[in-house]
């Protein structure tokens, strides 16, 4: 009797081991069968002008890669957005340093970290992807490469950001404010008319960070990840926490195993919460899209949202939260 029970239990365990990957494969096949090509674009936070630009590219027949690049460039150019591109808040030494990455539907990617004096790091990241054998360039090397590619040197520290930095130096304290963290990254995902997915992510990082600090935004798998057979994900918030769980890659892998984008985003946030008992003091948010065009978003604190644009128009969608 004991032997029969043991064999039955062993058989059930073996079935579970075999069934899990089979279910994942079946889910993947089902996605492929049922995909209706539906161009759409979404980005972290309510950057409605960025998503509108991205949709403009998609609706005119452009690629997802062009759409995400041109979409996030809108925020890189916006001097009033002090978390991205020119006008971004500096590190504690007064230097504006930018990070960005981009990933296409073939799994190619490019990234720049700690880039100075160049207004559009996302364009440089794409050049790294397309013009070099590398995936990432950093610091002075990335800056020199940008000049070789024809980019012009610019002073990225605007009068407003400089004045705020000088005021900050009086106390030299860093304390993020939930949902106004001074590092509200723009991450963007898009699906084009061919059903191809691409993503981009760009930021000036935490204001008044230590010189040399790099967050999750330019790290493939952390701040952004795309798998054209499954979907894509991107992150915003405190990058150190996103890196610890390789959050965007995790979400795509969970979708590969059968989770919806919403379920996958929730699990990614829950893992951060479980690992850090101080989670109530910071924000992390994720957005995701799968091959079928289903989207999801989740965050730690209330207040995070994402801008969504498809053939029916644009809307700002609030994300549900852990707290």
C-alpha positions as CSV (number, residue, x, y, z in Angstrom):
1,X,0.0,0.0,0.0
2,X,2.8,2.4,0.9
3,X,4.6,1.6,-2.3
4,X,1.4,2.2,-4.3
5,X,1.0,5.6,-2.7
6,X,4.6,6.5,-3.3
7,X,4.4,5.6,-7.0
8,X,1.1,7.6,-7.3
9,X,2.8,10.6,-5.7
10,X,5.9,10.2,-7.8
11,X,3.7,10.0,-10.9
12,X,1.8,13.2,-10.1
13,X,5.1,15.0,-9.4
14,X,6.5,13.9,-12.7
15,X,3.3,14.9,-14.5
16,X,3.6,18.4,-12.9
17,X,7.2,18.7,-14.0
18,X,6.4,17.8,-17.6
19,X,3.1,19.6,-17.7
20,X,4.3,23.0,-16.6
21,X,6.6,23.7,-19.7
22,X,4.0,22.1,-21.9
23,X,1.4,24.5,-20.6
24,X,3.8,27.4,-21.2
25,X,4.4,26.2,-24.8
26,X,0.7,25.9,-25.4
27,X,0.0,29.4,-24.1
28,X,2.8,30.6,-26.4
29,X,1.2,28.8,-29.4
30,X,-2.3,30.2,-28.5
31,X,-1.0,33.7,-28.4
32,X,0.5,33.2,-31.9
33,X,-2.8,31.8,-33.2
34,X,-5.0,34.4,-31.7
35,X,-3.0,37.5,-32.3
36,X,-4.9,40.2,-34.1
37,X,-2.4,42.9,-35.2
38,X,-3.4,46.0,-33.3
39,X,-0.9,48.9,-33.3
40,X,-0.7,50.5,-29.9
41,X,1.7,52.4,-27.7
42,X,2.0,53.0,-24.0
43,X,4.4,54.7,-21.7
44,X,4.9,55.2,-18.0
45,X,3.2,58.1,-16.3
46,X,0.9,60.6,-18.1
47,X,3.3,61.7,-20.8
48,X,0.5,62.2,-23.2
49,X,2.6,64.2,-25.8
50,X,5.1,61.4,-25.9
51,X,2.5,58.7,-26.5
52,X,0.8,61.0,-29.1
53,X,4.0,61.3,-31.0
54,X,4.6,57.5,-30.8
55,X,1.1,56.9,-32.2
56,X,1.7,59.4,-35.0
57,X,4.5,57.2,-36.1
58,X,2.5,54.0,-35.8
59,X,-0.6,55.3,-37.5
60,X,1.4,56.4,-40.5
61,X,2.8,52.9,-40.9
62,X,6.1,53.4,-39.0
63,X,7.9,50.7,-37.1
64,X,7.6,50.1,-33.4
65,X,11.3,50.9,-33.0
66,X,10.9,54.3,-34.6
67,X,7.7,54.9,-32.6
68,X,9.3,54.4,-29.2
69,X,12.4,56.3,-30.1
70,X,10.5,59.4,-31.3
71,X,8.0,59.1,-28.5
72,X,10.5,59.3,-25.7
73,X,12.5,62.0,-27.5
74,X,9.6,64.4,-26.8
75,X,10.3,64.2,-23.1
76,X,14.0,64.4,-23.6
77,X,13.4,67.7,-25.3
78,X,11.0,69.1,-22.7
79,X,12.9,71.4,-20.4
80,X,10.0,71.4,-17.9
81,X,10.5,67.7,-17.4
82,X,13.4,67.6,-15.0
83,X,13.6,63.8,-14.9
84,X,14.6,63.2,-18.5
85,X,17.0,64.6,-21.0
86,X,18.0,68.3,-21.2
87,X,16.9,70.1,-18.1
88,X,17.2,67.0,-16.0
89,X,18.2,67.5,-12.4
90,X,22.0,67.0,-11.9
91,X,23.9,64.8,-9.5
92,X,25.3,66.2,-6.3
93,X,28.3,67.7,-8.1
94,X,26.1,69.6,-10.5
95,X,26.6,67.3,-13.5
96,X,23.6,66.2,-15.6
97,X,24.1,62.6,-16.5
98,X,21.7,60.6,-18.7
99,X,20.9,56.9,-19.1
100,X,18.9,55.3,-21.9
101,X,18.3,52.0,-23.7
102,X,16.3,50.7,-26.6
103,X,15.4,47.2,-27.8
104,X,13.9,46.0,-31.1
105,X,11.8,43.0,-32.1
106,X,14.8,40.9,-33.1
107,X,16.3,41.1,-29.6
108,X,18.9,43.7,-30.6
109,X,19.6,46.3,-27.9
110,X,21.7,49.4,-27.3
111,X,22.3,51.3,-24.1
112,X,24.2,54.4,-22.9
113,X,25.0,55.1,-19.2
114,X,26.4,58.2,-17.5
115,X,26.2,60.1,-20.7
116,X,26.9,63.9,-20.5
117,X,26.5,66.9,-22.8
118,X,24.1,65.0,-25.3
119,X,20.4,66.0,-25.3
120,X,19.0,62.7,-26.8
121,X,20.6,59.7,-25.2
122,X,17.9,57.4,-26.7
123,X,19.3,58.2,-30.2
124,X,22.8,57.4,-29.1
125,X,21.6,54.1,-27.6
126,X,20.1,53.2,-31.0
127,X,23.4,54.1,-32.7
128,X,25.1,51.8,-30.2
129,X,22.7,49.0,-31.2
130,X,23.0,49.6,-35.0
131,X,26.5,50.9,-35.5
132,X,28.7,49.0,-33.0
133,X,29.3,45.3,-32.0
134,X,28.4,46.3,-28.4
135,X,25.3,46.6,-26.4
136,X,26.4,49.3,-23.9
137,X,28.7,52.3,-23.8
138,X,29.4,54.4,-20.7
139,X,30.6,57.8,-19.7
140,X,33.3,59.5,-21.8
141,X,33.4,56.6,-24.2
142,X,29.7,57.0,-24.9
143,X,30.1,60.7,-25.3
144,X,33.0,60.4,-27.7
145,X,31.0,57.9,-29.7
146,X,28.1,60.3,-29.9
147,X,30.3,63.1,-31.3
148,X,31.6,60.6,-33.9
149,X,28.0,59.9,-34.9
150,X,27.4,63.6,-35.5
151,X,25.7,64.6,-32.2
152,X,26.3,68.1,-30.9
153,X,27.6,69.0,-27.5
154,X,25.0,70.9,-25.4
155,X,24.9,72.3,-21.9
156,X,22.1,70.2,-20.3
157,X,21.9,72.1,-17.0
158,X,19.1,74.6,-17.3
159,X,18.8,77.7,-15.1
160,X,15.9,76.2,-13.2
161,X,17.6,72.9,-12.5
162,X,20.8,74.8,-11.5
163,X,18.9,77.0,-9.1
164,X,17.2,74.0,-7.4
165,X,20.6,72.2,-7.1
166,X,22.2,75.2,-5.5
167,X,19.2,75.4,-3.0
168,X,19.6,71.7,-2.3
169,X,23.3,72.1,-1.4
170,X,22.3,74.1,1.6
171,X,21.0,71.0,3.4
172,X,22.3,68.3,1.0
173,X,19.6,65.9,2.0
174,X,18.1,63.3,-0.4
175,X,14.5,62.2,0.4
176,X,12.3,60.9,-2.5
177,X,8.7,62.0,-2.4
178,X,6.3,59.3,-3.4
179,X,5.2,59.8,-7.1
180,X,7.2,63.1,-7.3
181,X,10.5,61.2,-6.9
182,X,12.6,63.4,-9.2
183,X,13.4,60.3,-11.2
184,X,10.2,59.6,-13.0
185,X,11.6,57.7,-15.9
186,X,9.7,57.4,-19.2
187,X,9.6,53.9,-20.5
188,X,7.7,53.2,-23.7
189,X,6.4,50.0,-25.4
190,X,4.8,49.8,-28.9
191,X,3.3,47.3,-31.3
192,X,3.3,48.2,-35.0
193,X,1.1,47.1,-37.9
194,X,3.3,44.0,-38.4
195,X,2.8,42.9,-34.8
196,X,6.4,43.7,-33.9
197,X,7.2,45.0,-30.4
198,X,9.9,47.4,-29.4
199,X,10.7,49.4,-26.3
200,X,12.7,52.4,-25.1
201,X,13.6,53.8,-21.7
202,X,15.4,57.1,-20.8
203,X,16.1,59.1,-17.7
204,X,18.3,61.6,-16.0
205,X,18.2,59.4,-12.9
206,X,17.8,60.4,-9.3
207,X,18.4,64.1,-8.6
208,X,21.5,64.8,-6.5
209,X,22.6,61.2,-6.8
210,X,26.2,60.3,-6.1
211,X,28.5,60.9,-9.0
212,X,28.6,57.8,-11.2
213,X,25.3,56.3,-10.0
214,X,23.3,54.4,-12.6
215,X,19.9,53.0,-12.1
216,X,17.8,50.4,-13.8
217,X,16.7,52.5,-16.9
218,X,19.6,51.6,-19.2
219,X,19.9,48.0,-18.0
220,X,18.4,45.5,-20.4
221,X,16.3,43.1,-18.3
222,X,15.8,45.6,-15.5
223,X,14.4,48.8,-16.8
224,X,13.3,47.3,-20.1
225,X,12.9,44.0,-21.8
226,X,11.3,42.9,-25.1
227,X,10.7,39.4,-26.5
228,X,8.8,39.7,-29.7
229,X,7.1,36.3,-29.3
230,X,5.8,37.1,-25.9
231,X,5.7,40.9,-25.1
232,X,7.5,43.6,-23.3
233,X,7.8,45.4,-20.0
234,X,9.4,48.6,-18.6
235,X,9.8,50.1,-15.2
236,X,9.9,53.4,-13.3
237,X,10.7,54.5,-9.7
238,X,13.6,53.6,-7.5
239,X,16.0,51.8,-9.9
240,X,18.0,50.0,-7.3
241,X,14.9,48.0,-6.3
242,X,14.1,47.1,-9.9
243,X,17.6,45.9,-10.6
244,X,17.5,43.5,-7.6
245,X,14.7,41.5,-9.2
246,X,15.6,42.1,-12.9
247,X,12.0,43.3,-13.0
248,X,11.2,43.8,-16.7
249,X,12.8,40.5,-17.7
250,X,10.8,38.8,-14.9
251,X,7.5,40.1,-16.2
252,X,8.2,38.9,-19.7
253,X,9.2,35.5,-18.4
254,X,6.0,35.3,-16.3
255,X,4.0,36.1,-19.4
256,X,5.8,33.4,-21.2
257,X,4.6,31.0,-18.5
258,X,1.0,32.0,-19.0
259,X,0.4,35.0,-16.8
260,X,-1.5,38.0,-18.2
261,X,0.5,41.3,-18.3
262,X,-1.5,42.5,-15.2
263,X,-0.7,39.4,-13.2
264,X,3.0,39.5,-14.2
265,X,3.3,43.2,-13.1
266,X,1.7,42.4,-9.8
267,X,4.1,39.5,-9.2
268,X,7.1,41.7,-10.0
269,X,6.0,44.3,-7.5
270,X,5.2,41.7,-4.9
271,X,8.7,40.3,-5.1
272,X,10.2,43.7,-4.4
273,X,7.8,44.2,-1.5
274,X,8.8,40.8,0.0
275,X,12.5,41.6,-0.2
276,X,12.5,45.1,1.2
277,X,10.6,45.8,4.5
278,X,11.0,49.6,3.7
279,X,8.8,49.4,0.6
280,X,6.3,51.9,2.0
281,X,9.0,54.6,1.7
282,X,9.5,54.4,-2.1
283,X,7.7,53.8,-5.4
284,X,8.2,51.3,-8.2
285,X,5.9,50.8,-11.1
286,X,5.8,48.5,-14.1
287,X,3.8,48.5,-17.3
288,X,3.6,45.5,-19.7
289,X,2.0,44.4,-23.0
290,X,1.8,41.0,-24.5
291,X,1.7,39.8,-28.1
292,X,-2.1,40.0,-28.2
293,X,-2.1,43.6,-27.2
294,X,-3.2,43.1,-23.6
295,X,-1.7,45.5,-21.2
296,X,-1.0,45.6,-17.4
297,X,0.3,48.0,-14.8
298,X,1.0,47.8,-11.1
299,X,2.9,49.8,-8.5
300,X,3.7,49.9,-4.8
301,X,2.1,53.2,-4.0
302,X,-1.1,54.7,-5.4
303,X,-0.7,57.4,-7.9
304,X,1.2,55.8,-10.8
305,X,-0.5,55.7,-14.2
306,X,0.4,55.1,-17.9
307,X,-0.6,56.8,-21.1
308,X,-2.1,54.5,-23.7
309,X,-2.9,55.2,-27.3
310,X,-4.5,53.1,-30.1
311,X,-6.9,53.6,-33.0
312,X,-9.6,54.5,-30.5
313,X,-7.6,57.4,-29.1
314,X,-5.6,58.2,-26.1
315,X,-6.2,57.7,-22.4
316,X,-4.4,57.9,-19.1
317,X,-4.9,54.7,-17.2
318,X,-4.3,54.6,-13.4
319,X,-2.4,51.6,-12.2
320,X,-3.6,49.5,-9.3
321,X,-1.2,49.4,-6.3
322,X,0.0,47.2,-3.5
323,X,-0.8,49.8,-0.9
